[in-house]
């Protein structure tokens, strides 16, 4: 028993966190599986999956605490941490995913394979599949919209909708993103309006916090429609109305 205890005390623990859709994250996940089978007495590697916004917040904390110097890393490995000692910050230092891979290839027989990205079993495709499976396991609904400033598209924003918490609100948002419904025309309107966020504007910006939009009628924030009509009841007060 004493020998086993000494072995566990000497085992080095690591936690991998980052963007699940990054191929580097997939490579680190393979390391975790490999050492669990071949080097369990020497290494323990925990794979910590989270949403991008959660990882970005974690990365900012690590940057502010001087545990990392590169604020652009998309995969970070925490040293001296596992799922039981707090994956948020780790007990020791942190390293990049690339440095972790290089270290493990020197310390073990694990090797990263040179697989062309277009192959079904490539790290790129496996990472994409892993990301889709992770989203599916969360049990929520997802939709997206593209954001333009002027005439230039600046990127796509993906939304995670907590449909089990606020089903009517999420259904309204999802259909407005898709733009697949219409409403009855008001008096004086020649065409039946489409219920859609397309070409609507953000009418208020709170720097460092959020932007406000959703008025698909006038765009001022004082109008708007839902798929249920002009109004529908609140389902949650998690964010107090202002």
C-alpha positions in Angstrom: 0.0 0.0 0.0 2.8 2.4 0.8 4.4 1.7 -2.6 1.1 2.5 -4.4 0.7 5.6 -2.4 4.2 6.8 -3.3 3.4 6.1 -7.0 0.3 8.2 -6.9 2.2 11.0 -5.2 4.8 11.1 -7.9 2.2 11.0 -10.7 2.1 14.3 -12.6 -1.4 15.7 -13.2 -2.4 18.0 -16.1 -5.7 19.5 -17.2 -6.3 20.4 -20.9 -8.7 23.3 -21.5 -9.3 25.2 -24.7 -11.4 25.3 -27.8 -12.8 21.9 -28.4 -13.0 22.5 -32.1 -9.3 23.1 -32.4 -7.3 20.2 -33.8 -4.7 20.8 -31.2 -7.3 20.1 -28.5 -8.0 16.7 -30.2 -4.3 15.8 -30.2 -4.2 16.5 -26.5 -7.3 14.4 -26.0 -5.5 11.5 -27.7 -2.6 12.0 -25.3 -5.0 11.7 -22.3 -6.4 8.4 -23.7 -2.9 7.1 -24.4 -1.3 7.8 -21.0 -4.4 6.4 -19.2 -3.8 3.1 -21.0 0.0 3.0 -21.0 1.4 5.4 -18.4 -1.3 5.7 -15.7 1.2 5.4 -12.9 3.2 8.4 -14.2 0.7 10.8 -15.7 -2.9 11.8 -15.3 -4.4 14.1 -18.0 -7.9 15.4 -17.6 -9.8 16.8 -20.6 -11.9 19.8 -19.5 -14.5 20.7 -22.2 -16.2 24.1 -22.0 -17.8 26.7 -24.2 -15.5 29.2 -25.9 -16.8 32.2 -23.8 -15.9 30.2 -20.7 -12.4 29.4 -22.0 -11.8 33.0 -23.0 -12.6 34.1 -19.4 -10.3 31.4 -18.0 -7.6 32.4 -20.4 -7.9 36.1 -19.3 -7.6 35.0 -15.6 -4.5 33.0 -16.4 -3.0 35.9 -18.3 -3.7 38.4 -15.5 -2.2 36.0 -12.9 1.0 35.7 -15.1 0.6 32.0 -15.5 0.6 32.5 -19.3 2.1 35.2 -21.4 0.4 34.6 -24.8 -3.2 35.8 -24.7 -3.9 34.2 -28.1 -3.4 30.5 -27.1 -6.5 28.4 -28.0 -5.4 25.3 -26.0 -3.8 25.7 -22.5 -2.6 22.9 -20.3 -2.7 23.5 -16.5 0.1 21.8 -14.6 -0.6 20.2 -11.2 -4.4 20.2 -11.8 -7.0 17.6 -12.4 -10.7 17.4 -12.3 -10.6 17.2 -8.5 -8.1 20.0 -7.7 -9.9 22.7 -9.7 -9.6 22.9 -13.5 -10.3 26.6 -13.4 -6.8 27.8 -12.5 -4.6 24.8 -11.6 -2.3 24.6 -8.6 0.9 25.3 -10.5 1.9 26.8 -13.9 0.4 26.5 -17.3 1.8 25.7 -20.7 0.6 25.8 -24.3 -0.9 22.8 -26.0 2.1 22.6 -28.4 4.6 22.5 -25.5 2.5 19.9 -23.8 2.5 17.7 -26.9 6.3 18.1 -27.3 6.9 17.2 -23.7 4.7 14.1 -23.8 6.3 12.8 -27.0 9.7 13.0 -25.3 8.5 11.4 -22.0 6.4 8.6 -23.6 6.0 6.6 -26.8 3.1 8.7 -28.0 3.4 10.3 -31.4 1.3 12.8 -33.3 0.4 11.3 -36.7 0.8 13.3 -39.9 -2.7 12.9 -41.3 -3.9 15.1 -44.2 -6.7 17.4 -43.2 -9.1 16.2 -45.9 -9.1 12.6 -44.6 -12.1 11.6 -42.5 -9.8 10.5 -39.6 -7.8 13.7 -39.6 -7.4 15.7 -36.4 -9.3 18.6 -38.0 -12.4 16.4 -38.8 -12.1 14.6 -35.4 -12.1 18.0 -33.7 -15.1 19.1 -35.6 -17.0 15.9 -34.7 -15.9 16.2 -31.1 -17.3 19.8 -31.0 -20.6 18.7 -32.5 -20.9 15.9 -30.0 -20.1 18.2 -27.1 -22.9 20.7 -28.2 -25.3 17.8 -28.6 -24.5 16.5 -25.1 -25.4 19.9 -23.6 -29.0 19.4 -24.7 -29.6 23.0 -25.8 -30.6 24.6 -29.1 -28.2 26.6 -31.3 -28.6 29.3 -34.0 -26.5 32.0 -35.5 -26.5 35.4 -37.2 -23.9 37.3 -39.3 -23.0 40.8 -38.1 -22.3 43.6 -40.5 -21.0 47.0 -40.0 -21.9 49.2 -42.9 -21.8 46.8 -45.9 -19.1 44.6 -44.6 -19.7 41.3 -42.8 -17.5 41.1 -39.7 -18.3 37.6 -38.5 -20.8 35.1 -37.3 -22.1 34.9 -33.8 -23.5 31.5 -32.6 -26.1 31.5 -29.8 -26.7 28.8 -27.3 -30.4 28.8 -26.4 -31.5 27.3 -23.0 -34.8 26.0 -24.4 -35.5 23.9 -21.3 -35.4 27.0 -19.1 -37.3 29.5 -21.3 -38.8 27.5 -24.2 -41.1 30.2 -25.6 -38.4 32.9 -25.6 -35.9 30.6 -27.2 -38.4 29.4 -29.9 -39.1 33.1 -30.7 -35.4 33.9 -31.0 -34.7 30.8 -33.1 -37.5 31.5 -35.6 -36.5 35.2 -35.9 -32.9 34.1 -36.7 -34.2 31.7 -39.3 -36.8 34.1 -40.7 -39.2 31.3 -41.7 -42.4 32.9 -40.4 -44.6 35.9 -41.3 -47.3 37.9 -39.6 -50.5 39.5 -40.9 -50.0 42.9 -42.6 -51.1 46.0 -40.7 -53.4 48.5 -42.3 -51.4 50.4 -45.0 -48.8 47.7 -45.4 -48.6 46.4 -49.0 -46.5 43.3 -48.2 -46.8 40.7 -45.5 -43.8 41.4 -43.2 -41.4 38.5 -42.6 -40.6 37.9 -38.9 -36.8 38.0 -39.1 -33.7 39.6 -37.5 -32.2 40.0 -41.0 -31.2 43.7 -41.7 -32.3 44.7 -38.2 -30.0 47.0 -36.2 -28.4 47.1 -32.7 -29.9 50.2 -31.2 -27.9 50.3 -28.0 -24.3 49.3 -27.1 -23.1 49.0 -23.5 -19.3 48.9 -23.8 -17.7 45.9 -22.2 -21.1 44.3 -21.5 -23.6 43.8 -24.3 -25.4 45.1 -27.3 -29.1 45.4 -27.6 -31.2 44.7 -30.7 -34.2 42.7 -31.7 -36.6 45.5 -32.8 -37.5 44.1 -36.2 -40.0 46.9 -36.9 -38.5 50.4 -36.5 -35.1 49.5 -35.0 -35.4 52.1 -32.2 -36.0 49.6 -29.4 -39.5 50.8 -28.8 -41.3 48.5 -31.3 -40.9 45.0 -32.5 -42.9 41.8 -32.9 -42.5 38.3 -31.8 -43.8 35.1 -33.4 -46.6 35.2 -30.8 -47.7 38.7 -31.6 -46.8 42.2 -30.3 -46.1 40.9 -26.8 -45.7 37.7 -24.9 -45.1 37.1 -21.1 -41.6 37.0 -19.5 -40.4 33.5 -18.6 -37.4 34.5 -16.5 -36.1 37.4 -14.5 -32.5 36.2 -14.4 -31.6 39.6 -16.1 -33.7 42.3 -14.4 -35.5 44.6 -17.0 -34.2 48.2 -17.2 
